[in-house]
Amino acid sequence: MSDLELEIDTQPATLIRRLNQIAVARFTSTMSAAQLDLTPVQYAALAALKAHPGVDQATLATHVGYDRATLGKVVERLEAKTLLIREVDPRDRRARCLRITQNGAQLLSKAHPLVEALQPRILDGLTAAERKELIRLLGKATRAQFSVSRDTEQA
């Protein structure tokens, strides 16, 4: 085994990408088994809309941690599936507010317990304390990167 191969196995980007692949595969498998047509980002968008009804697309993108362009396509798909609606913002007729529909809320209520049950399985091999610490550290690293990216955009 070369030094490069060993180095790759300790790089945060590689490990995070691998864990993300596992998490997405498990999410997809779980939704498929339950016959629910939902991706992780669609779930996140619906959950954010339930928690923050009436937000605009840019704010929703911030809530789910996606760029506006990518989230725009997600919103289009959710709207086509009648899981959310866009409404004219009464404060600014040019803007659109997003709201989860009854269909979206029903899908979210079916998916939520499955997603909650899935979370510990994503971190199999870790104790409860290790899971908690990893989540804390990932949150800290994510917030730090978000801060760096905002500083870079403003420069």
C-alpha positions in Angstrom: 0.0 0.0 0.0 1.4 3.4 -1.0 1.8 6.4 1.3 -0.8 8.2 -0.9 -3.4 5.5 -0.2 -2.8 5.7 3.5 -3.0 9.5 3.5 -6.3 9.4 1.6 -7.8 7.3 4.3 -7.1 10.0 6.9 -8.2 13.0 4.9 -11.4 14.6 6.3 -12.8 15.3 2.9 -12.5 11.7 1.9 -14.0 10.4 5.1 -16.8 12.9 5.0 -17.6 12.0 1.4 -17.6 8.3 2.2 -19.9 8.8 5.2 -22.2 11.0 3.1 -22.4 8.3 0.5 -23.4 5.8 3.2 -25.9 8.1 4.7 -27.6 8.9 1.4 -27.7 5.2 0.4 -29.3 4.3 3.7 -31.8 7.1 3.4 -32.6 6.1 -0.1 -33.0 2.5 0.8 -35.2 3.4 3.8 -37.5 5.6 1.7 -37.7 3.0 -1.0 -38.6 0.3 1.4 -41.4 2.5 2.7 -42.5 3.4 -0.8 -41.8 7.1 -0.2 -40.5 9.2 -3.1 -38.2 11.5 -1.2 -34.5 12.4 -1.3 -32.5 13.7 1.7 -32.5 17.3 0.4 -36.2 17.2 -0.4 -36.8 15.9 3.2 -34.7 18.7 4.6 -36.5 21.3 2.5 -39.9 20.1 3.6 -38.9 19.9 7.3 -37.5 23.5 7.0 -40.7 24.7 5.4 -42.8 23.1 8.1 -40.6 24.8 10.8 -40.4 28.1 8.8 -43.6 28.5 6.7 -43.6 31.3 4.1 -39.8 31.8 3.7 -38.4 32.7 0.4 -36.2 30.4 -1.6 -32.9 32.0 -0.6 -33.8 31.7 3.1 -34.8 28.1 2.6 -31.5 27.4 0.9 -29.7 28.8 4.0 -31.8 26.6 6.3 -30.9 23.4 4.4 -27.3 24.3 3.6 -27.6 24.3 -0.2 -26.8 26.9 -2.8 -29.7 28.8 -4.3 -29.4 27.3 -7.8 -29.4 23.7 -6.6 -32.2 24.4 -4.2 -34.2 26.0 -7.0 -34.3 22.7 -8.9 -35.4 20.9 -5.7 -38.2 23.4 -5.1 -39.3 22.9 -8.7 -39.5 19.1 -8.2 -41.3 19.5 -4.9 -43.8 21.9 -6.5 -44.4 19.5 -9.4 -45.1 16.7 -6.8 -47.6 19.1 -5.1 -45.5 19.0 -1.9 -45.0 22.7 -1.7 -46.5 25.8 -3.2 -45.1 29.2 -4.1 -47.2 32.2 -3.2 -46.8 35.9 -3.9 -45.3 37.6 -0.9 -47.8 40.2 0.3 -45.0 42.5 1.4 -43.2 42.4 -2.0 -45.3 41.3 -5.0 -42.2 40.4 -6.9 -41.1 37.8 -4.3 -42.4 34.4 -3.7 -43.0 32.6 -0.4 -42.8 28.9 -0.1 -45.3 26.8 1.9 -45.6 23.1 2.5 -48.9 21.6 1.2 -51.1 19.1 2.9 -49.5 16.4 0.7 -46.1 17.6 1.7 -47.0 17.6 5.4 -48.4 14.0 5.1 -45.3 12.8 3.4 -43.1 14.5 6.0 -45.0 12.9 8.8 -44.6 9.4 7.3 -40.9 10.0 6.6 -39.9 11.7 9.9 -40.0 8.6 12.1 -38.0 6.6 9.5 -35.4 9.4 9.3 -35.1 9.6 13.1 -34.7 5.9 13.4 -32.0 5.9 10.7 -29.8 8.5 12.3 -28.0 6.2 14.8 -27.4 3.6 12.1 -25.4 6.2 10.1 -22.9 6.2 12.9 -22.8 2.5 13.6 -19.7 1.6 15.5 -19.7 4.6 17.7 -21.0 4.8 21.3 -23.8 7.2 22.1 -21.2 9.6 23.7 -19.0 9.3 20.6 -22.0 10.0 18.3 -22.8 13.1 20.4 -19.2 14.3 20.3 -18.9 13.7 16.5 -22.1 15.6 15.8 -20.9 18.5 18.0 -17.5 18.6 16.2 -19.1 18.3 12.7 -21.4 21.2 13.6 -18.5 23.3 14.9 -16.5 22.6 11.7 -19.5 23.3 9.5 -20.2 26.6 11.2 -16.5 27.6 10.9 -16.5 26.8 7.2 -19.8 28.8 6.7 -18.1 31.7 8.4 -15.0 31.5 6.2 -17.1 31.2 3.0 -19.2 34.3 4.0 -16.0 36.3 4.8 -14.6 35.2 1.4 -17.7 36.3 -0.5 -17.7 39.7 1.2 -14.0 40.4 0.4 
